Each structure stands twice: as structure tokens, then as C-alpha cells.
């Protein structure tokens, strides 16, 4: 059998479960997951290898209409995923109206790239509603596979994988067979901290925060990480730190434990909070943070 290899780029609206599905397909937690919209800010690759195939999944931010330059950069990642895909895995869910994002689903259709539509969160629906929803997508995308799944319960992901493999083009692997992702450890350290902030703070605070890893030193038996939590306004600094540092300590402890599990070694984590005014609209700072 000939080897198959290709890029499967995952697109969809915010909060439909794109990251949950990619993590389940890859078998590792590469993308952070919370109940908040816009959790994913970057494009993150997860690589799955078999003896005769290599699938390069690409998780992307949710489709949105940008309000500031950070969101413009996030949509840049989405748009790039529409240009270099061998397949598009479009994720919707049982709560969305079919074709609720008509402008972008239209772009996907016009691209000519093979599409698979996955309807996520079917554990929250019933059979009749699900059949009606799937029928609406099949009518809008004639000949396109529409696969009901539950990323959370890992239901029907084998069917989804089989369909992806069936459409994967023949070719040699793009990455070494033992490689899991295109991201470095510093990136995952920053994302783990950001996930804890998303889960521990409310309203605008998580969206005004960016994490910068200033130091990442591996020593015998331990890795020492220095992280800066950037906030957009002075008032947010006190909220992040909390009374006598209680909130920052809580976030740091949760992040350190997750890092130890993810990296498989002891972690010493030191965190500082810094006000970097209006960083979300500053192109130079966004570039420093890895947004292009």
C-alpha cells in the first residue's frame, strides 16, 4: 500500500469544540480547552502517524469579525489554514444554525478543497433534531461527508478518522515519524498558564492577558520557567495578583502541576505580572508574542 500524507486543517466558529476534537484525534492535549470563546489564539499542529500514513492536523482560532489587531492576527491564522490544506475538517455543533457563518462557509466551498463536516456535541441532542441538522448540511454541501461526533465522549471519531484517511492524498511524510507537533516547549508552557487564567478569571480579564516565557532552563531533575503575565491596564494587574498574591499563587500551582504532567518532569515556575498597555492593538508587541 502506498503512503498517504496531508494537511487536515480544522475550521469552525468559536466554542464548537475544535480543540477538543483535535486533541482526541491526536491523542495528546496540544490545544488548551475552556468553555470561553476565543480560547485558541494560534494555529497549532498535531501530527498523527501510522505505518502508511501521516496526518498533520491544524487547530485554528474560531472564525470571528475582528475588533482589534490581535483578532486580525487570529483571523490571519484562519485564512492561512484555508490556503494550504489538503482537506478541511469543518466543525459545527448541535447548537449552531446550519451555515450560521455563511461568508466563511462560502469561502470554504469556493476553495475547491475537499471538506468533511463534523457535527459535534451530539450527546446534547436527540435523534430527530440531529437528522434534521445533518440533512441541512448535506443539502448545503452535496456529496460532502457529514459525520456526527462527540469530541468530549470520543464518540464516532473512528468513523471520522476513516473518512480523513480515505481522502488523504498519496505522498511521503512531511515530518519525522516521531514528531508530535511543530511547537516548542516554551509555547506549551505559556498556553498552560493562559488556560488557568481563562478558567480562574471572569469577564474581560482573560482576553486582556498574554503570557510570555522569559526563561526556560533545563537542569538535572528540574526545569525552571520564568513567565510574565502581560495585562492591558493597571486595574487588571491587581485582579490577576489577588489579595496578598492569592490568585497568582493559585494559577501558578495549577499551571505547574499541569506542566509536570505534560513535560514529564519537575517544574519550578516563577510568575510576574506586568502592565503592557493596549498590547492587543500594538503590531510590534503582537509580533513579539508570536502573532503575524
C-alpha positions in Angstrom: 0.0 0.0 0.0 1.3 3.5 -0.9 2.0 6.0 1.8 -0.6 8.8 2.3 0.2 12.2 3.8 -1.5 15.5 4.1 -2.6 18.6 6.0 -6.1 18.5 7.6 -7.0 22.0 8.7 -9.7 22.4 11.3 -12.0 25.3 10.9 -15.2 26.5 12.6 -16.9 29.1 14.8 -15.8 29.7 18.4 -16.8 27.2 21.0 -17.9 24.4 18.8 -15.1 22.0 20.1 -12.4 22.2 17.5 -9.6 21.9 20.1 -11.4 19.0 21.9 -11.7 17.1 18.6 -8.1 17.7 17.6 -6.7 16.6 20.9 -8.9 13.5 20.8 -7.7 12.7 17.2 -4.0 13.3 18.1 -4.2 11.5 21.5 -2.5 14.4 23.3 -3.6 17.7 24.8 -1.9 20.1 22.5 -4.6 22.8 22.4 -6.0 24.3 25.6 -9.7 23.9 26.2 -12.1 26.0 28.2 -15.8 27.0 27.9 -14.9 30.5 26.9 -14.9 31.6 23.3 -11.6 32.6 21.6 -9.6 30.2 23.8 -7.4 29.3 20.8 -5.3 32.2 19.6 -2.7 30.5 17.5 -2.6 27.8 14.8 -1.3 24.6 16.4 -0.3 21.5 14.5 -0.7 17.9 15.8 0.8 15.1 13.9 -0.6 11.6 13.8 1.5 8.8 12.2 0.8 5.3 11.1 2.9 2.8 9.1 1.4 4.0 5.8 0.1 7.5 6.6 0.8 10.8 8.3 -2.0 13.3 9.1 -0.9 16.8 10.0 -3.9 18.3 11.9 -4.0 22.1 12.3 -6.2 23.6 15.0 -7.2 27.3 14.4 -8.9 30.1 16.2 -12.6 30.4 15.8 -14.0 32.4 12.9 -14.8 35.9 14.0 -15.1 39.5 12.9 -12.0 41.3 14.3 -12.4 44.2 16.7 -8.7 44.8 17.3 -5.3 43.8 15.8 -4.9 40.7 18.0 -8.2 39.3 16.5 -7.0 40.4 13.0 -3.9 38.2 13.6 -6.0 35.3 14.8 -8.1 35.5 11.6 -4.8 35.6 9.7 -4.1 32.1 11.1 -7.6 31.0 10.0 -7.2 32.4 6.5 -3.8 30.8 6.1 -5.4 27.4 7.0 -7.7 27.9 4.0 -4.8 28.2 1.6 -2.6 25.2 2.5 -5.0 22.5 3.3 -5.3 19.1 1.6 -8.5 18.7 3.5 -10.7 20.9 5.6 -12.4 19.5 8.6 -15.2 21.9 9.3 -16.6 21.6 12.9 -20.1 22.7 13.8 -22.2 21.6 16.7 -25.8 20.8 17.6 -26.4 24.3 19.0 -25.5 26.1 15.8 -27.9 27.0 13.0 -26.7 25.4 9.7 -24.5 27.8 7.7 -24.6 30.4 10.5 -21.3 31.8 9.2 -22.3 32.0 5.5 -19.5 34.2 4.4 -16.8 31.9 5.5 -18.5 28.6 4.7 -19.0 30.1 1.2 -15.2 30.7 1.0 -14.6 27.1 2.0 -16.9 25.8 -0.7 -15.3 28.1 -3.3 -11.8 26.9 -2.4 -12.3 23.6 -4.1 -10.5 21.8 -1.2 -12.2 18.5 -0.1 -14.3 19.1 3.0 -15.5 16.9 5.8 -18.2 18.3 8.1 -18.3 17.1 11.7 -21.4 17.9 13.9 -20.0 17.9 17.4 -21.7 17.6 20.8 -24.3 15.1 19.7 -24.5 13.9 23.3 -26.5 17.2 23.8 -29.1 16.4 21.1 -31.8 13.9 20.1 -32.0 11.7 17.0 -34.7 13.7 15.2 -33.0 17.0 15.7 -29.7 15.5 14.7 -31.1 14.0 11.5 -32.6 17.3 10.5 -29.4 19.2 11.2 -27.3 16.7 9.2 -29.8 16.9 6.4 -29.5 20.6 6.2 -25.7 20.4 5.9 -25.9 17.7 3.3 -28.3 19.8 1.3 -25.9 22.8 1.5 -22.8 20.7 0.7 -23.9 17.9 -1.7 -21.6 15.0 -1.8 -19.7 16.1 1.3 -19.4 13.6 4.2 -21.4 14.8 7.3 -20.3 12.9 10.4 -22.0 13.3 13.8 -19.4 13.1 16.7 -18.9 13.8 20.3 -15.3 15.1 20.9 -15.9 15.1 24.7 -17.0 11.4 24.8 -14.7 10.4 21.9 -17.8 9.0 20.1 -17.6 8.2 16.3 -14.1 9.6 16.0 -13.0 6.3 14.3 -15.6 6.9 11.5 -14.2 10.5 11.2 -10.6 9.2 11.0 -11.6 6.6 8.4 -13.1 9.3 6.2 -10.0 11.5 6.6 -7.7 8.7 5.6 -9.9 7.9 2.7 -9.4 11.4 1.3 -5.7 11.8 2.2 -3.5 12.2 -0.8 -0.6 9.9 -1.6 2.8 11.2 -0.6 5.8 11.0 1.7 5.6 12.2 5.3 6.2 15.9 5.8 7.7 15.5 9.3 9.8 12.8 11.1 7.6 9.9 12.2 8.3 10.5 15.9 7.3 14.2 15.8 4.1 15.2 17.5 3.8 18.9 16.8 5.5 21.9 15.3 5.5 23.9 18.5 8.3 24.2 21.1 8.0 23.5 24.9 8.0 27.3 25.7 4.8 27.6 23.7 3.0 24.9 25.6 4.2 26.3 28.9 2.7 29.7 28.1 -0.6 28.1 26.9 -0.9 26.1 30.1 -0.7 29.3 32.1 -3.2 31.0 29.9 -5.6 28.1 30.2 -5.5 28.5 34.0 -6.2 32.2 33.7 -9.1 31.6 31.4 -10.6 29.2 34.0 -9.9 31.2 37.1 -10.9 34.8 36.0 -14.2 36.2 34.6 -15.4 38.7 32.0 -12.7 40.7 30.1 -9.6 39.7 32.2 -8.6 36.5 30.3 -8.9 38.3 27.0 -6.6 41.1 28.1 -3.9 38.7 29.1 -0.9 37.3 27.2 1.8 35.1 28.6 5.5 35.5 27.7 8.1 32.9 28.7 11.2 34.8 29.6 13.3 31.9 30.7 13.2 28.1 30.2 16.2 26.4 31.8 16.6 22.6 32.0 18.7 21.5 34.9 19.3 18.0 36.3 16.0 16.8 37.7 14.1 20.1 37.2 13.1 22.7 34.6 13.0 26.3 35.8 10.5 28.5 34.0 10.1 32.3 34.3 6.9 33.7 32.9 5.5 37.2 32.6 1.7 37.7 32.6 1.0 40.8 30.5 -2.2 42.8 31.1 -3.6 45.7 29.2 -4.5 48.0 32.1 -3.2 48.8 35.6 -6.5 47.8 37.2 -6.2 44.3 35.8 -2.8 43.8 37.5 -4.3 43.7 41.0 -7.1 41.4 39.9 -4.6 38.9 38.4 -2.4 39.0 41.6 -5.4 38.8 44.0 -5.4 39.6 47.8 -1.9 39.1 49.1 -1.0 37.2 45.9 -3.6 34.5 46.4 -4.9 34.3 42.8 -1.5 34.4 41.2 -0.3 31.6 43.6 -3.4 29.5 42.7 -2.9 29.9 39.0 0.8 29.2 39.4 0.2 26.0 41.3 -2.4 24.7 38.9 -0.1 25.5 35.9 2.9 23.9 37.5 1.1 20.7 38.2 -0.2 20.5 34.6 3.3 21.3 33.2 4.8 18.5 35.3 2.2 16.1 33.8 2.7 17.4 30.3 6.5 17.6 30.3 7.0 14.5 32.5 9.4 16.2 34.9 9.6 18.5 37.9 8.9 22.2 37.2 9.9 25.3 39.1 7.6 28.1 37.9 8.1 31.8 38.7 5.4 34.3 37.5 5.3 38.1 37.4 2.6 40.4 36.3 3.4 43.4 34.0 1.2 46.1 32.5 1.8 46.4 28.8 -0.8 49.0 27.7 -3.1 48.2 24.8 -0.9 45.3 23.7 -3.8 43.8 21.7 -3.5 46.8 19.2 0.2 47.2 19.1 1.7 45.4 16.0 5.3 45.4 17.3 4.3 43.8 20.6 2.0 41.3 18.8 4.8 40.2 16.6 7.0 39.7 19.7 4.2 37.5 21.1 4.2 35.3 18.0 1.3 36.9 16.1 2.0 37.7 12.5 
